[in-house]
């Protein structure tokens, strides 16, 4: 792992919860020779979880002989909420949000709303609500006003002005309204505040791709993968960008890594069509045609009415030279699609094989 991500030190650990007690083990391992630099175990009441996090962080900083900046020291010592239950609901919300389907967006929003109910001053939870509303609006055309989403992110910023998550949430909402210069400023602010925030890079990459800024989108997705090594989504979304940029040598590595990660995700969450249809894209890229068809069929069986499933199934069919089902799916979903989905159709190299088809001009008209 250390070689793969070009790091000299790896932090490993585990968390076990029994009742109101928690046991945390953590160890630092030298990446080159595998020697253990430090290890410890913490058995505490769950109410002490933030104090444990603070203690572990400070110990690791001391072991690595890293000097923190004043603003970093402030973050280390700052608990996001005093309510442990609210924190638990927040973590569940983030976990569900990253699965990117309508059902999971709705469930994640419920988790964030419960966190706010338990702690009305919990800024990160308001940010999570804004993100859920953004994606429900973006992908599923829910009747949610962009101004309402901006107001929710503004609430998070009012509570915690230097919160990276809130700036990323506001940027995402601004991009929904095609206010891209303002969105870019907010994304850059979010990353400056927390260079390791996955959401800021993932959201920014999406907005960059919609604008045709492919080099920037590639850099942001690549950074998202570095931050979240189990992120099959960014890994697979990079394939079409690499293809457009002529980075052929990177395509196969991204596809193979993405397939492996998607397999693991699909095994853990067989009810989620996303790893199935994204995995199918990667399988088609490396020529595993039968598996690509199988995974596409599986995704459509899980949720045949899901817009993201339909869109990505169209991508797979295009890659497999099945033009008619691909065009049928696009013709079905585009009349209700918003500006970003339409922009993706125009930028998406997965549809390159359709460009000379007699029906493609009609698809472009629907995407205007």
C-alpha positions as CSV (number, residue, x, y, z in Angstrom):
1,X,0.0,0.0,0.0
2,X,2.8,2.4,0.8
3,X,4.3,1.9,-2.6
4,X,1.0,2.3,-4.4
5,X,0.3,5.7,-2.7
6,X,3.9,6.8,-2.5
7,X,3.8,7.3,1.3
8,X,6.6,6.6,3.8
9,X,4.4,5.8,6.8
10,X,1.1,3.9,7.1
11,X,-1.5,4.2,9.9
12,X,-3.5,1.1,10.6
13,X,-6.1,0.5,13.2
14,X,-9.5,-0.9,14.3
15,X,-12.5,0.2,16.3
16,X,-14.7,-2.1,18.3
17,X,-17.8,-0.9,20.1
18,X,-19.5,-2.9,22.9
19,X,-22.4,-1.1,24.5
20,X,-21.2,2.2,25.6
21,X,-17.5,1.2,25.6
22,X,-15.1,1.5,22.7
23,X,-11.7,-0.1,22.0
24,X,-9.4,1.5,19.5
25,X,-6.1,0.1,18.3
26,X,-3.7,2.1,16.2
27,X,-0.2,1.5,14.9
28,X,2.2,3.4,12.7
29,X,4.2,1.3,10.2
30,X,7.2,2.3,8.2
31,X,6.3,1.9,4.6
32,X,9.7,0.7,3.3
33,X,10.6,-2.1,5.7
34,X,7.3,-2.7,7.6
35,X,8.7,-1.9,11.0
36,X,6.3,-0.8,13.7
37,X,7.1,2.7,14.8
38,X,4.3,3.0,17.4
39,X,1.3,1.1,18.6
40,X,-1.3,1.6,21.4
41,X,-4.7,0.5,22.5
42,X,-7.4,2.7,24.0
43,X,-10.3,1.3,26.1
44,X,-12.7,4.1,26.9
45,X,-16.3,5.1,27.3
46,X,-17.9,6.1,24.0
47,X,-18.5,9.6,25.5
48,X,-14.8,10.1,25.4
49,X,-14.5,9.5,21.6
50,X,-13.5,13.0,20.7
51,X,-10.8,13.1,23.4
52,X,-9.5,9.8,22.1
53,X,-9.3,11.2,18.6
54,X,-7.4,14.2,19.9
55,X,-5.0,12.1,21.9
56,X,-4.3,9.7,19.0
57,X,-3.8,12.6,16.6
58,X,-1.3,14.4,18.9
59,X,0.6,11.2,19.5
60,X,1.0,10.5,15.8
61,X,2.1,14.1,15.2
62,X,4.7,13.6,17.9
63,X,5.9,10.2,16.5
64,X,6.2,11.7,13.0
65,X,7.9,14.8,14.3
66,X,5.5,17.0,12.3
67,X,5.0,20.6,13.2
68,X,1.3,21.7,13.0
69,X,0.3,25.1,11.8
70,X,-1.8,27.2,14.3
71,X,-5.0,26.6,12.3
72,X,-4.2,22.8,12.2
73,X,-3.8,22.8,15.9
74,X,-7.1,24.4,16.3
75,X,-8.8,21.8,14.2
76,X,-7.2,18.9,16.1
77,X,-8.6,20.2,19.4
78,X,-12.0,21.1,18.1
79,X,-14.9,18.6,18.7
80,X,-17.5,18.8,15.8
81,X,-20.4,18.3,18.3
82,X,-20.8,17.5,22.0
83,X,-23.6,15.0,21.1
84,X,-22.2,11.5,20.5
85,X,-25.5,10.3,18.9
86,X,-25.6,13.3,16.6
87,X,-22.0,12.4,15.5
88,X,-23.0,8.8,14.9
89,X,-25.9,9.8,12.7
90,X,-23.6,12.2,10.8
91,X,-21.1,9.4,10.1
92,X,-23.9,7.1,8.9
93,X,-25.1,9.9,6.6
94,X,-21.7,10.4,5.0
95,X,-21.4,6.7,4.5
96,X,-24.8,6.5,2.7
97,X,-24.2,9.6,0.7
98,X,-21.1,8.1,-0.9
99,X,-23.2,5.3,-2.4
100,X,-24.9,7.7,-4.8
101,X,-28.4,6.3,-5.5
102,X,-31.8,7.9,-4.9
103,X,-32.6,5.5,-2.0
104,X,-29.2,6.2,-0.3
105,X,-29.4,10.0,-0.8
106,X,-32.8,9.9,0.9
107,X,-31.5,7.7,3.7
108,X,-28.4,9.9,4.1
109,X,-30.6,13.0,4.4
110,X,-32.6,11.4,7.1
111,X,-29.4,10.7,9.0
112,X,-28.2,14.2,8.7
113,X,-31.6,15.6,9.7
114,X,-31.6,13.4,12.8
115,X,-28.1,14.8,13.7
116,X,-29.4,18.3,13.4
117,X,-32.4,17.4,15.5
118,X,-30.1,16.2,18.3
119,X,-27.7,19.1,17.9
120,X,-29.2,22.2,16.1
121,X,-25.7,23.8,16.0
122,X,-24.0,20.9,14.2
123,X,-22.6,22.6,11.1
124,X,-21.3,19.5,9.3
125,X,-24.8,18.0,9.5
126,X,-26.3,21.0,7.7
127,X,-23.6,20.6,5.1
128,X,-24.6,16.9,4.6
129,X,-28.3,17.9,4.1
130,X,-27.2,20.4,1.4
131,X,-25.2,17.7,-0.4
132,X,-28.1,15.3,-0.4
133,X,-30.5,17.9,-1.7
134,X,-28.0,18.9,-4.4
135,X,-27.7,15.3,-5.7
136,X,-31.5,14.7,-5.5
137,X,-32.0,17.8,-7.5
138,X,-29.1,17.0,-9.9
139,X,-29.8,13.4,-10.7
140,X,-33.4,12.8,-9.8
141,X,-35.0,16.2,-10.6
142,X,-36.5,16.6,-7.1
143,X,-38.5,19.7,-6.6
144,X,-35.8,21.4,-4.4
145,X,-34.9,25.1,-5.0
146,X,-31.2,25.7,-5.5
147,X,-31.7,28.8,-3.3
148,X,-32.9,26.5,-0.5
149,X,-29.8,24.4,-0.9
150,X,-27.6,27.5,-0.8
151,X,-29.4,28.6,2.4
152,X,-28.7,25.3,4.1
153,X,-25.0,25.5,3.2
154,X,-25.0,29.2,4.4
155,X,-26.4,27.9,7.7
156,X,-23.4,25.6,8.1
157,X,-21.1,28.5,7.3
158,X,-22.8,30.7,9.8
159,X,-22.2,28.1,12.5
160,X,-18.6,27.4,11.5
161,X,-17.2,29.9,9.0
162,X,-14.0,27.9,8.4
163,X,-15.7,24.6,7.7
164,X,-14.3,23.0,4.5
165,X,-17.3,20.8,4.1
166,X,-19.7,23.8,4.1
167,X,-17.7,25.6,1.4
168,X,-17.7,22.4,-0.7
169,X,-21.4,22.1,-0.2
170,X,-22.0,25.7,-1.3
171,X,-19.8,25.2,-4.3
172,X,-21.8,22.2,-5.4
173,X,-25.0,24.1,-5.0
174,X,-23.6,27.0,-7.0
175,X,-22.6,24.6,-9.8
176,X,-26.2,23.4,-10.0
177,X,-27.2,27.0,-10.9
178,X,-24.3,27.1,-13.5
179,X,-22.6,29.8,-11.4
180,X,-19.3,28.1,-12.2
181,X,-16.8,31.0,-11.4
182,X,-18.4,31.4,-7.9
183,X,-18.4,27.6,-7.5
184,X,-14.7,27.3,-8.4
185,X,-13.8,30.0,-5.8
186,X,-15.7,28.0,-3.1
187,X,-14.2,24.7,-4.1
188,X,-10.7,26.2,-4.0
189,X,-11.5,27.7,-0.5
190,X,-12.7,24.3,0.7
191,X,-9.5,22.6,-0.5
192,X,-7.3,25.3,1.0
193,X,-9.0,24.8,4.4
194,X,-8.7,21.0,4.2
195,X,-6.5,19.6,1.4
196,X,-7.6,16.1,2.4
197,X,-11.4,16.6,2.1
198,X,-12.6,13.9,-0.3
199,X,-16.0,15.6,-1.1
200,X,-14.4,18.8,-2.2
201,X,-12.2,17.1,-4.8
202,X,-15.0,14.7,-6.0
203,X,-17.6,17.5,-6.3
204,X,-15.1,19.8,-8.0
205,X,-14.1,17.1,-10.5
206,X,-17.8,16.6,-11.5
207,X,-18.3,20.3,-12.1
208,X,-15.0,20.6,-14.0
209,X,-16.0,17.7,-16.3
210,X,-19.4,19.3,-17.0
211,X,-17.6,22.4,-18.2
212,X,-15.2,20.4,-20.4
213,X,-12.2,21.1,-18.2
214,X,-10.8,17.6,-18.6
215,X,-7.3,18.1,-17.3
216,X,-8.6,19.7,-14.2
217,X,-11.2,17.0,-13.7
218,X,-8.5,14.3,-14.0
219,X,-6.3,15.9,-11.4
220,X,-9.2,16.3,-9.0
221,X,-10.4,12.7,-9.4
222,X,-6.8,11.4,-9.0
223,X,-6.5,13.4,-5.8
224,X,-9.9,12.0,-4.6
225,X,-8.5,8.5,-5.2
226,X,-5.4,9.3,-3.1
227,X,-7.5,10.6,-0.3
228,X,-10.0,7.6,-0.4
229,X,-8.2,4.5,-1.6
230,X,-11.4,2.4,-1.8
231,X,-13.0,5.0,-4.1
232,X,-14.0,2.9,-7.1
233,X,-16.2,5.7,-8.4
234,X,-13.5,8.3,-9.1
235,X,-11.2,5.5,-10.4
236,X,-13.7,4.4,-13.0
237,X,-14.9,7.9,-13.9
238,X,-11.3,8.7,-14.8
239,X,-11.4,6.1,-17.7
240,X,-13.5,8.3,-20.0
241,X,-11.4,11.4,-19.2
242,X,-8.1,9.5,-19.9
243,X,-9.6,8.4,-23.2
244,X,-10.5,12.0,-24.2
245,X,-7.1,13.2,-23.1
246,X,-5.3,10.4,-25.0
247,X,-3.8,9.0,-21.8
248,X,-4.1,5.4,-23.1
249,X,-1.4,4.1,-20.7
250,X,-3.5,5.1,-17.7
251,X,-6.8,3.7,-18.9
252,X,-6.2,0.0,-18.2
253,X,-4.7,0.5,-14.8
254,X,-7.7,2.6,-13.8
255,X,-10.1,0.0,-15.2
256,X,-8.5,-3.0,-13.5
257,X,-8.3,-1.2,-10.1
258,X,-11.8,0.1,-10.4
259,X,-13.2,-3.4,-11.2
260,X,-11.5,-4.8,-8.1
261,X,-12.9,-2.1,-5.9
262,X,-16.3,-2.3,-7.4
263,X,-16.4,-6.0,-6.8
264,X,-15.8,-5.5,-3.1
265,X,-18.4,-2.7,-2.9
266,X,-21.0,-4.8,-4.7
267,X,-20.4,-7.8,-2.4
268,X,-21.0,-5.6,0.6
269,X,-24.0,-3.7,-0.8
270,X,-25.7,-5.9,-3.4
271,X,-28.8,-3.7,-3.4
272,X,-26.8,-0.7,-4.8
273,X,-26.8,-0.6,-8.6
274,X,-23.9,1.9,-8.8
275,X,-20.9,-0.4,-8.4
276,X,-22.6,-2.8,-10.9
277,X,-23.0,-0.2,-13.7
278,X,-19.7,1.6,-13.1
279,X,-17.9,-1.8,-12.8
280,X,-19.6,-2.7,-16.1
281,X,-18.0,0.3,-17.8
282,X,-14.6,-0.8,-16.6
283,X,-15.2,-4.4,-17.7
284,X,-16.2,-3.2,-21.2
285,X,-13.0,-1.1,-21.4
286,X,-10.7,-4.1,-20.9
287,X,-12.7,-6.3,-23.2
288,X,-14.6,-8.5,-20.7
289,X,-17.7,-8.3,-22.7
290,X,-19.8,-11.1,-21.1
291,X,-19.2,-9.8,-17.6
292,X,-19.9,-6.2,-18.7
293,X,-23.3,-7.3,-20.0
294,X,-24.0,-9.4,-16.9
295,X,-23.2,-6.4,-14.6
296,X,-25.3,-4.0,-16.7
297,X,-28.2,-6.4,-16.5
298,X,-27.7,-6.7,-12.8
299,X,-27.8,-3.0,-12.3
300,X,-30.9,-2.6,-14.4
301,X,-32.6,-5.4,-12.4
302,X,-31.7,-3.8,-9.1
303,X,-33.3,-0.4,-10.1
304,X,-34.6,-0.2,-13.7
305,X,-36.1,3.2,-13.2
306,X,-33.0,4.8,-11.7
307,X,-31.7,7.6,-14.0
308,X,-28.1,7.1,-13.2
309,X,-28.4,3.4,-13.9
310,X,-30.1,4.1,-17.3
311,X,-27.4,6.7,-18.2
312,X,-24.5,4.4,-17.4
313,X,-26.2,1.4,-19.0
314,X,-26.3,3.5,-22.2
315,X,-22.6,4.1,-21.8
316,X,-21.9,0.4,-21.6
317,X,-24.1,-0.4,-24.6
318,X,-22.3,2.3,-26.6
319,X,-18.9,0.8,-25.7
320,X,-20.2,-2.6,-26.7
321,X,-21.4,-1.3,-30.1
322,X,-25.0,-1.9,-29.1
323,X,-26.1,1.5,-30.5
324,X,-29.9,1.1,-30.5
325,X,-30.4,0.3,-26.8
326,X,-27.9,3.0,-25.9
327,X,-29.8,5.6,-28.0
328,X,-33.2,4.4,-26.7
329,X,-32.1,5.0,-23.1
330,X,-30.7,8.4,-23.8
331,X,-33.8,9.4,-25.7
332,X,-35.9,8.3,-22.7
333,X,-33.9,10.1,-20.0
334,X,-32.8,13.4,-21.7
335,X,-36.2,15.1,-21.9
336,X,-36.3,15.3,-18.1
337,X,-32.6,15.8,-17.6
338,X,-31.0,18.9,-16.2
339,X,-28.1,21.0,-17.6
340,X,-25.3,18.9,-16.1
341,X,-26.6,15.5,-17.4
342,X,-27.0,17.1,-20.8
343,X,-23.4,18.5,-20.5
344,X,-22.1,15.1,-19.6
345,X,-23.6,13.6,-22.7
346,X,-21.7,16.0,-24.9
347,X,-18.4,15.5,-23.1
348,X,-18.7,11.7,-22.4
349,X,-16.3,9.8,-24.6
350,X,-18.2,6.6,-23.8
351,X,-20.6,7.8,-26.5
352,X,-17.9,8.3,-29.2
353,X,-19.1,5.3,-31.2
354,X,-22.6,6.8,-31.5
355,X,-21.4,10.1,-33.0
356,X,-21.8,8.8,-36.6
357,X,-25.2,7.2,-36.0
358,X,-28.2,8.8,-37.8
359,X,-30.0,9.2,-34.4
360,X,-27.1,11.0,-32.7
361,X,-28.1,14.5,-34.0
362,X,-31.5,14.0,-32.3
363,X,-29.8,13.1,-29.0
364,X,-27.7,16.3,-29.3
365,X,-30.9,18.3,-29.8
366,X,-32.4,16.7,-26.6
367,X,-29.2,17.6,-24.8
368,X,-29.4,21.3,-25.7
